[in-house]
C-alpha cells in the first residue's frame, strides 16, 4: 500500500498538466500504471523479485522529476525565477544521466559515426552517417555496471537490449542538460561564478554537437520554456518505453539465473560505487526552512534518484536533502535508523547546533540558502530534522 503523501508548504504548487505533452499521452499513462503495479506493493520476500520492485520505484521518481521540469518551465519565466528552475532541472536531468550510466555504462567503440534526426513521429532516431577514424562520443562510467554484471554472472546476455536502448534517448537527454547548463552560466548574475549546481558537466555532455538537435539553439541567448518542452517532446516517450522494457527484463526467472551469491556481490559493488559518488553540489543542495531553524549537519554521500533503495539506505546515515524528493513517512519506512543514530548521534548534533547559534547561522549561510529556491520545485524540499527523522 502506498504511503499517503502530504503536500509541502515550501514546495511550489505543481502547475496543471500541459495539453498535448508526452506525459499526457495514453501510452505514457499505461507505462506509469505498469510501473506502479510493482512500486506500490510492499518489498517482496523473494530476492529474485527485488530488482523489479526497486527499479520501478526509481523509474517513477525519474519520470516524476522530468515531468516537473516540463510543467514548471513556463511558471519559472512567469515568476521571474528562471535560475532556480534551471538548477532543479539540471539536477533532475543529471539524475537520469547517472542512473543509466550506473546501469549499463556503455563503452561504445565503433568506427561508425551516429547522427540524430527527427523521424516522422517527432522522436529522435539514430542513423549511420559514415565510417570515421574515431570512436563515437559516448564512454561512460566504470568498466562493469549492473546489466553487464548480470550477463557475466548468468553466462548469457539477457539484458543487452537495455543498454542498447540507451542510445535511443541518451544523446537528446545530454543535449538538454548541456542547454540547461549553458543557460545557467549565461543568466547567472556573476559571470565568474555560475548558479548551476554542477561545477562542470561530464565531458561527453559538454562536448556534444548541438547542431544535431535542431530544436535546441547551438548558442542560446535567452531562456525559452517552449524550446525546452519541444525538445523534451522528442525523447520522453522513448525514455518511458525504455523504463517499461527494462522492468520486463528483470523478471524473477532471469534474475534467478544470476544466482543469489552473485546478486549479493553485484549489490555490494553498486553500493561501493554509490558511496564514492560524493558531489559537493548535492551536499550543499539540502534545504533548511526559513529563519534560523536549525540546520542538521549529518552528511551522507548519495544521489537523489537512489533514495528509495531500502537495502542501500540502511547502510547510510540520514543526510541533508532526503526531503528533496520524498515525504518523511517514506523516509522512515525506507530508512530504519539504528537506535544509537536516532537517540544519540542525531540529538547530539541537534543540541550542539542549538547551543552554537553563531555556528548554526554560519552553516545556514554557507549551505542552507545555496539551492533553497531550486528545491522548491521538488515536491518535498524540507530539510530533515531530528523531529522528522527520529
C-alpha positions as a printed NumPy array, in Angstrom:
array([[  0.   ,   0.   ,   0.   ],
       [  1.381,   3.381,  -0.983],
       [  2.054,   5.8  ,   1.846],
       [ -0.124,   8.928,   1.611],
       [  1.881,  11.994,   0.743],
       [  1.18 ,  15.271,   2.499],
       [  1.826,  18.329,   0.355],
       [  4.719,  20.512,   1.398],
       [  4.071,  24.131,   2.282],
       [  7.513,  25.041,   0.932],
       [  7.061,  23.474,  -2.487],
       [  5.754,  25.472,  -5.424],
       [  2.237,  24.295,  -6.353],
       [  2.54 ,  21.971,  -9.32 ],
       [  1.133,  23.618, -12.463],
       [ -1.65 ,  21.746, -14.284],
       [ -0.746,  19.2  , -16.97 ],
       [  0.259,  20.637, -20.324],
       [ -2.202,  19.683, -23.049],
       [ -0.51 ,  17.59 , -25.705],
       [  2.584,  16.848, -23.632],
       [  4.135,  13.357, -23.753],
       [  3.26 ,  12.986, -20.071],
       [ -0.429,  13.113, -21.041],
       [ -0.041,  10.588, -23.84 ],
       [ -2.174,   7.431, -23.323],
       [  0.872,   5.224, -23.774],
       [  2.743,   7.15 , -21.083],
       [ -0.179,   6.639, -18.705],
       [ -0.096,   2.906, -19.446],
       [  3.611,   2.775, -18.636],
       [  3.071,   4.718, -15.42 ],
       [  0.334,   2.295, -14.364],
       [  2.581,  -0.649, -15.226],
       [  5.39 ,   0.684, -13.03 ],
       [  3.041,   1.407, -10.142],
       [  1.889,  -2.189, -10.302],
       [  5.299,  -3.124,  -8.897],
       [  6.254,   0.003,  -6.976],
       [  3.122,   0.376,  -4.857],
       [  3.464,  -3.088,  -3.351],
       [  5.486,  -3.883,  -0.222],
       [  9.033,  -5.079,  -0.812],
       [  8.84 ,  -8.714,  -1.982],
       [ 10.12 , -11.511,   0.21 ],
       [ 11.939, -13.293,  -2.626],
       [ 15.295, -11.791,  -3.631],
       [ 14.61 , -12.585,  -7.286],
       [ 11.773, -10.039,  -7.222],
       [ 13.682,  -7.178,  -5.601],
       [ 15.087,  -5.652,  -8.786],
       [ 11.679,  -5.175, -10.385],
       [ 10.348,  -3.59 ,  -7.212],
       [ 13.338,  -1.298,  -6.679],
       [ 13.766,  -0.258, -10.296],
       [ 10.071,   0.509, -10.728],
       [ 10.196,   2.923,  -7.817],
       [ 13.323,   4.597,  -9.164],
       [ 11.834,   4.835, -12.655],
       [  8.716,   6.53 , -11.331],
       [ 10.895,   9.012,  -9.463],
       [ 12.868,   9.744, -12.641],
       [  9.721,  10.339, -14.659],
       [  8.246,  12.491, -11.907],
       [ 11.31 ,  14.736, -11.823],
       [ 11.269,  15.165, -15.599],
       [  7.547,  15.886, -15.612],
       [  8.059,  18.593, -13.02 ],
       [ 10.704,  20.151, -15.252],
       [  8.225,  20.103, -18.127],
       [  5.316,  21.539, -16.154],
       [  7.283,  24.241, -14.334],
       [  9.07 ,  25.509, -17.451],
       [  6.598,  28.351, -18.078],
       [  5.961,  29.011, -14.376],
       [  9.641,  29.797, -13.863],
       [  9.625,  32.505, -16.511],
       [  6.313,  33.973, -15.379],
       [  7.582,  34.064, -11.775],
       [ 10.962,  35.532, -12.722],
       [ 12.631,  32.534, -11.076],
       [ 14.487,  31.05 , -14.032],
       [ 17.848,  30.444, -12.339],
       [ 16.316,  28.418,  -9.507],
       [ 14.313,  26.416, -12.019],
       [ 17.382,  25.749, -14.156],
       [ 19.222,  24.42 , -11.099],
       [ 16.399,  21.984, -10.327],
       [ 16.117,  20.994, -13.991],
       [ 19.849,  20.288, -14.164],
       [ 19.689,  18.146, -11.041],
       [ 16.741,  16.2  , -12.472],
       [ 18.353,  15.549, -15.845],
       [ 21.653,  14.764, -14.154],
       [ 19.995,  12.039, -12.103],
       [ 18.692,  10.334, -15.249],
       [ 22.169,  10.514, -16.745],
       [ 23.818,   8.989, -13.677],
       [ 21.145,   6.333, -13.295],
       [ 21.733,   4.958, -16.768],
       [ 25.488,   5.322, -16.503],
       [ 25.316,   3.082, -13.429],
       [ 23.061,   0.512, -15.095],
       [ 24.76 ,  -0.035, -18.383],
       [ 27.582,   2.426, -18.737],
       [ 28.388,   1.695, -22.333],
       [ 31.863,   1.896, -23.747],
       [ 30.608,   2.321, -27.265],
       [ 33.597,   1.66 , -29.535],
       [ 32.642,   1.916, -33.181],
       [ 34.012,   3.126, -36.483],
       [ 30.605,   4.443, -37.441],
       [ 29.507,   7.942, -36.657],
       [ 25.931,   8.372, -35.47 ],
       [ 23.787,  11.355, -36.223],
       [ 20.365,  12.036, -34.757],
       [ 17.339,  13.189, -36.678],
       [ 13.634,  13.596, -36.04 ],
       [ 11.576,  10.824, -37.594],
       [  8.024,  11.14 , -38.875],
       [  6.599,  10.71 , -35.378],
       [  8.7  ,  13.538, -33.929],
       [ 11.028,  11.252, -31.963],
       [ 14.794,  11.099, -32.152],
       [ 16.246,   8.187, -34.133],
       [ 19.902,   7.32 , -34.799],
       [ 21.276,   6.925, -38.298],
       [ 24.735,   5.954, -39.504],
       [ 26.325,   8.807, -41.456],
       [ 29.587,   7.194, -42.476],
       [ 32.775,   5.465, -41.431],
       [ 35.074,   7.538, -39.249],
       [ 38.553,   7.013, -37.856],
       [ 37.491,   7.932, -34.352],
       [ 35.187,   6.421, -31.776],
       [ 31.683,   7.599, -31.082],
       [ 31.429,  10.19 , -28.321],
       [ 29.891,   8.014, -25.577],
       [ 32.077,   6.356, -22.958],
       [ 30.521,   6.329, -19.521],
       [ 31.49 ,   5.286, -16.064],
       [ 33.364,   2.286, -14.77 ],
       [ 34.017,  -0.894, -16.753],
       [ 31.24 ,  -3.035, -15.344],
       [ 27.789,  -1.905, -14.342],
       [ 24.587,  -3.651, -13.35 ],
       [ 23.462,  -5.218, -16.618],
       [ 26.899,  -6.278, -17.879],
       [ 27.494,  -7.829, -14.46 ],
       [ 24.18 ,  -9.686, -14.715],
       [ 25.182, -11.099, -18.096],
       [ 28.578, -12.23 , -16.841],
       [ 27.066, -13.927, -13.799],
       [ 24.262, -15.607, -15.756],
       [ 26.546, -16.804, -18.531],
       [ 24.243, -15.316, -21.154],
       [ 23.303, -11.777, -22.079],
       [ 19.603, -11.401, -21.349],
       [ 19.89 ,  -7.668, -20.733],
       [ 21.887,  -6.319, -23.677],
       [ 18.783,  -4.701, -25.094],
       [ 18.561,  -2.413, -22.073],
       [ 21.971,  -0.902, -22.742],
       [ 21.306,  -0.691, -26.48 ],
       [ 18.09 ,   1.23 , -25.819],
       [ 20.059,   3.925, -24.004],
       [ 21.31 ,   5.13 , -27.378],
       [ 17.751,   5.974, -28.411],
       [ 17.37 ,   8.791, -25.89 ],
       [ 20.733,   9.49 , -24.227],
       [ 22.089,  11.987, -26.793],
       [ 18.882,  14.046, -26.664],
       [ 18.976,  13.949, -22.858],
       [ 22.623,  15.019, -22.85 ],
       [ 21.798,  17.858, -25.238],
       [ 19.081,  19.077, -22.866],
       [ 21.492,  19.033, -19.938],
       [ 24.052,  20.952, -21.978],
       [ 21.395,  23.521, -22.894],
       [ 20.277,  23.983, -19.276],
       [ 23.843,  24.292, -18.025],
       [ 24.706,  26.841, -20.713],
       [ 21.681,  28.927, -19.746],
       [ 22.683,  28.813, -16.07 ],
       [ 26.066,  30.279, -16.941],
       [ 24.574,  32.793, -19.352],
       [ 21.958,  34.118, -16.924],
       [ 23.958,  33.992, -13.678],
       [ 24.42 ,  37.459, -12.131],
       [ 28.126,  36.807, -11.692],
       [ 29.814,  35.811, -14.928],
       [ 32.712,  34.354, -12.964],
       [ 30.52 ,  32.054, -10.862],
       [ 27.52 ,  30.185, -12.208],
       [ 24.411,  29.349, -10.176],
       [ 24.435,  25.853, -11.67 ],
       [ 24.633,  23.098,  -9.017],
       [ 27.181,  21.317, -11.229],
       [ 30.691,  22.787, -11.242],
       [ 31.281,  21.053, -14.568],
       [ 29.444,  18.695, -16.894],
       [ 30.689,  15.231, -17.871],
       [ 32.935,  15.568, -20.906],
       [ 30.558,  13.748, -23.25 ],
       [ 27.769,  16.129, -22.259],
       [ 29.788,  19.322, -22.522],
       [ 31.225,  18.34 , -25.906],
       [ 28.008,  17.182, -27.57 ],
       [ 27.326,  18.662, -31.007],
       [ 24.139,  20.661, -30.532],
       [ 23.822,  21.212, -34.275],
       [ 22.401,  17.68 , -34.456],
       [ 19.433,  18.809, -32.363],
       [ 17.574,  21.456, -34.37 ],
       [ 15.013,  22.051, -31.616],
       [ 17.764,  23.472, -29.395],
       [ 19.787,  26.576, -30.272],
       [ 23.51 ,  25.928, -30.609],
       [ 24.206,  29.121, -28.66 ],
       [ 21.161,  30.173, -26.608],
       [ 20.808,  33.837, -25.754],
       [ 17.728,  33.671, -23.529],
       [ 15.515,  31.257, -21.629],
       [ 12.568,  29.916, -23.626],
       [ 10.247,  27.346, -21.974],
       [  8.781,  26.356, -25.336],
       [ 12.22 ,  25.348, -26.594],
       [ 12.761,  23.08 , -23.597],
       [  9.339,  21.48 , -23.924],
       [  9.63 ,  20.934, -27.659],
       [ 12.95 ,  19.19 , -27.184],
       [ 11.597,  17.036, -24.354],
       [  8.668,  16.079, -26.581],
       [ 11.171,  14.358, -28.846],
       [ 12.526,  11.839, -26.331],
       [ 10.313,  11.484, -23.226],
       [  8.151,   8.697, -24.655],
       [ 11.242,   6.874, -25.915],
       [ 12.706,   7.067, -22.421],
       [  9.439,   5.921, -20.827],
       [  9.264,   2.91 , -23.162],
       [ 12.798,   2.011, -22.176],
       [ 11.948,   2.214, -18.476],
       [  8.983,  -0.085, -19.122],
       [ 11.01 ,  -2.619, -21.104],
       [ 13.752,  -2.621, -18.513],
       [ 11.334,  -3.805, -15.828],
       [ 10.178,  -6.545, -18.186],
       [ 13.79 ,  -7.708, -18.432],
       [ 14.12 ,  -8.076, -14.658],
       [ 11.658, -10.923, -14.199],
       [ 12.399, -13.352, -11.348],
       [ 13.275, -16.201, -13.727],
       [ 16.001, -14.095, -15.358],
       [ 17.377, -12.768, -12.085],
       [ 17.449, -16.333, -10.766],
       [ 19.997, -17.156, -13.481],
       [ 22.331, -14.615, -11.882],
       [ 22.318, -16.563,  -8.632],
       [ 21.847, -15.23 ,  -5.129],
       [ 25.56 , -15.085,  -4.323],
       [ 26.381, -13.097,  -7.463],
       [ 23.359, -10.872,  -6.923],
       [ 24.644, -10.001,  -3.465],
       [ 28.088,  -9.273,  -4.917],
       [ 26.611,  -7.007,  -7.589],
       [ 24.592,  -5.148,  -4.969],
       [ 27.728,  -4.748,  -2.881],
       [ 29.61 ,  -3.354,  -5.892],
       [ 26.779,  -0.935,  -6.632],
       [ 26.798,   0.262,  -3.036],
       [ 30.566,   0.77 ,  -3.111],
       [ 30.219,   2.776,  -6.318],
       [ 27.47 ,   4.948,  -4.875],
       [ 29.407,   5.647,  -1.702],
       [ 32.185,   7.091,  -3.842],
       [ 29.707,   9.385,  -5.532],
       [ 30.043,  12.489,  -3.407],
       [ 29.3  ,  15.635,  -5.421],
       [ 29.765,  18.795,  -3.399],
       [ 26.817,  20.377,  -5.147],
       [ 24.436,  17.775,  -3.754],
       [ 25.623,  18.093,  -0.18 ],
       [ 25.14 ,  21.838,  -0.496],
       [ 21.689,  21.479,  -2.013],
       [ 19.967,  20.476,   1.218],
       [ 17.292,  22.925,   2.17 ],
       [ 16.705,  24.431,   5.571],
       [ 13.498,  26.194,   6.459],
       [ 13.129,  29.953,   6.606],
       [ 14.524,  31.945,   9.513],
       [ 17.077,  30.403,  11.843],
       [ 15.693,  26.905,  12.123],
       [ 18.488,  24.546,  12.995],
       [ 20.47 ,  23.067,  10.154],
       [ 21.309,  19.475,  10.981],
       [ 24.702,  18.568,   9.578],
       [ 24.744,  14.801,   9.281],
       [ 26.023,  14.442,   5.732],
       [ 25.953,  11.389,   3.537],
       [ 27.34 ,  10.559,   0.137],
       [ 24.471,   9.663,  -2.109],
       [ 22.357,  10.817,  -5.014],
       [ 18.725,  11.669,  -5.044],
       [ 17.451,   9.107,  -7.526],
       [ 18.564,   6.139,  -5.399],
       [ 16.789,   7.248,  -2.232],
       [ 14.19 ,   4.505,  -2.478],
       [ 16.62 ,   1.583,  -2.24 ],
       [ 15.981,   0.484,   1.311],
       [ 18.842,  -2.014,   1.45 ],
       [ 21.359,   0.652,   0.496],
       [ 19.835,   3.298,   2.72 ],
       [ 20.202,   1.131,   5.809],
       [ 23.943,   1.478,   5.448],
       [ 23.917,   5.25 ,   5.223],
       [ 23.167,   7.987,   7.713],
       [ 20.353,  10.434,   7.284],
       [ 21.549,  13.19 ,   5.023],
       [ 20.62 ,  16.697,   4.132],
       [ 18.333,  16.739,   1.15 ],
       [ 16.435,  13.492,   1.629],
       [ 13.249,  15.509,   1.705],
       [ 14.058,  16.855,  -1.728],
       [ 12.092,  14.023,  -3.292],
       [ 10.454,  12.025,  -0.526],
       [  7.974,  12.684,   2.263],
       [  9.052,  11.947,   5.816],
       [  6.748,   8.935,   6.09 ],
       [  8.511,   7.262,   3.177],
       [ 11.941,   8.041,   4.578],
       [ 11.114,   6.496,   7.951],
       [  9.851,   3.378,   6.219],
       [ 12.807,   3.074,   3.864],
       [ 15.465,   4.073,   6.37 ],
       [ 15.085,   2.428,   9.784],
       [ 17.921,   4.168,  11.588],
       [ 19.836,   2.277,  14.281],
       [ 18.877,   3.238,  17.817],
       [ 22.263,   4.833,  18.521],
       [ 21.878,   7.084,  15.488],
       [ 18.328,   8.145,  16.331],
       [ 18.826,   8.597,  20.055],
       [ 22.492,   9.57 ,  20.407],
       [ 24.134,  10.905,  17.256],
       [ 21.253,  12.914,  15.822],
       [ 20.208,  14.61 ,  19.077],
       [ 23.859,  15.303,  19.909],
       [ 24.316,  17.119,  16.642],
       [ 20.988,  18.859,  17.001],
       [ 21.586,  20.171,  20.517],
       [ 25.159,  21.079,  19.683],
       [ 23.923,  23.393,  16.954],
       [ 21.17 ,  24.78 ,  19.153],
       [ 23.856,  25.803,  21.64 ],
       [ 26.087,  27.193,  18.91 ],
       [ 23.865,  29.853,  17.37 ],
       [ 26.726,  31.615,  15.61 ],
       [ 27.945,  28.39 ,  14.05 ],
       [ 24.377,  27.493,  13.152],
       [ 23.862,  30.803,  11.372],
       [ 27.156,  30.331,   9.557],
       [ 26.099,  26.885,   8.363],
       [ 22.784,  28.304,   7.237],
       [ 24.619,  30.998,   5.327],
       [ 27.104,  28.589,   3.74 ],
       [ 24.853,  25.656,   2.928],
       [ 21.18 ,  26.3  ,   3.51 ],
       [ 20.396,  29.091,   1.055],
       [ 22.617,  27.861,  -1.777],
       [ 19.95 ,  25.974,  -3.709],
       [ 16.906,  26.562,  -1.496],
       [ 14.981,  28.18 ,  -4.311],
       [ 15.8  ,  25.328,  -6.662],
       [ 14.467,  22.618,  -4.365],
       [ 11.121,  24.403,  -4.084],
       [ 10.394,  22.871,  -7.483],
       [ 10.551,  19.428,  -5.899],
       [  7.526,  18.054,  -4.024],
       [  9.331,  17.832,  -0.652],
       [ 12.021,  20.491,  -0.244],
       [ 12.212,  20.474,   3.554],
       [ 15.434,  19.672,   5.316],
       [ 15.403,  16.595,   7.532],
       [ 15.431,  17.455,  11.229],
       [ 15.714,  15.473,  14.433],
       [ 11.972,  15.61 ,  14.96 ],
       [ 11.357,  14.387,  11.445],
       [ 13.83 ,  11.535,  11.339],
       [ 13.564,  10.129,  14.844]])
